[in-house]
């Protein structure tokens, strides 16, 4: 195997990810659900304030935060669908016990 330089280079560069890299990956995975949750709470808070005070800037703030929250929800749905498809391709059990073609 030492004659194959490409293989030797690939094998020599393979290393285990450090804990900090793993932590960063997990934090990135959890960031979107966290921001969607914060956006939903902020939307409801701003909506309550808008109902109470009837100010134009609060209405615009509700609209902007709500749109950002919906965009985050779309991202979460796309992520879930990609995981579902990857599980089907790998032959693993899908996350939900229903057939997506029947929905």
Steps between C-alpha positions, in 0.01 A plus 500: 500500500792734545541509121162666457572865581140617466375237742783572743418872493130435559568265789752732661260797498214307661468605860236500768313826545588683816240571765485869413420425136230253606352753741487767228320261263243416766452868580438578133245218479312637800520868407210505252243338732612736776458809282162381373383457859630843598338648189164343586512636856607842376221501241238423762642763737505766230150402392374549854672837522360599162147413610544695821668815362389507133825648372607471136860410579381206711293372209804513273714332766246216527505457122881492475550259791215278380649476149841408643336236720310351206822489297665312786208257515535434128868427559411252776249324274755475220756359744250240627410397145866456407558284807193294411625444143850414622354244742297343219803483270708338772227246570443620854161543661352839421430739788122477462304181435309637199575475132577850360353407159156457661494846657 
